[in-house]
Amino acid sequence: MRMLSSVCRQGEIYRCYDDTPRGNHPVLIVSRNELNCGDNVVTVQFTSQKLDQRKNLPNCVFFPTGSQAGLSEGCVVQAESIATTPTHRLDLSDGPMGWVDGPKFDEVIAAIGDMLGAHCFRDS
């Protein structure tokens, strides 16, 4: 049996195009690599809206301006935006805009766990 290669990799940031009034926005791939070989990936969205209110919430992860390749302004990942995203909605043409790994990616997973009520919360 042939293994399919991943289109996207966990931790990569891509521009996502959708049919909402917001148009397009950066998303972070959170699904494991072995699950990213089909037509869909699991993502969470970045937003800069209401940044001062959201940056300290346990369901959000703050990325200050200039702290992350691929993000042009301060923003947060919103755990409650987790969704299955069709890969055809991602701009894959030039590869990822950036990537999140290490402790910062662990914060994202902890925020998702917090949003779901799991017991993997961030340390305060």
ABEGO torsion letter per residue (X at the ends): XBBBBBABBBGBBBBBBBABAAGBBBBBBABBAAAAABABBBBBBBBABGAAAAAABAABBBBBBGABBGBABBBBBBAAABBBBBAAABBAAAEBAEBBBEAAAAAAAAAAAAAAGBAABBBX
